[in-house]
Amino acid sequence: QFQLVESGGGLVQPGGSLRLSCAASGFTLDNYDIGWFRQVPGKEREGVSCVSGSDDGSTYYVDSVKGRFTVSRNNAENTAYLQMDRLKPEDTANYYCAVRNPLAAGPLVLRVRPPSWDEFGHWGQGTQVTVSS
């Protein structure tokens, strides 16, 4: 069964850190692009970061998290990660991971343009991150 499971969310004080995990089962993450998204109730889901499945492992971050979040993948563990540092209250959201198949959608060229977030799918159930004192 093609499945993504997020974990690692929780309550953290402003300035703190969390590391989110995205574990894949039923398929191999190796050749997929992986995206991280977040959603606040009443608002649209927002693409936050992604890591390419290509050999260069290029990454992308939206401006609001650039310099604070780090996306990575461990293909041997079939897992992707989102390290979140210097968290702010506005980072509070439900965080999701999703994948994109570059064989179907074409390769990401993150040095040239940001990803098309609507090309990602197979959503996990999400993990809640709350940043509050």
Buried (B, 14 or more C-beta within 10 A) or exposed (E): EEEBBBBBBEEBEEEBEBBBBBBBEEBEBEEBBBBBBBBEEEEEBBBBBBBBBBEEEBBBBBEEBEEBBBBBBEBEEBBBBBBBBEBEEEBBBBBBBBBBBBEEBEEBEBEEEEBEBEBBEBBBEBBEBBBEE
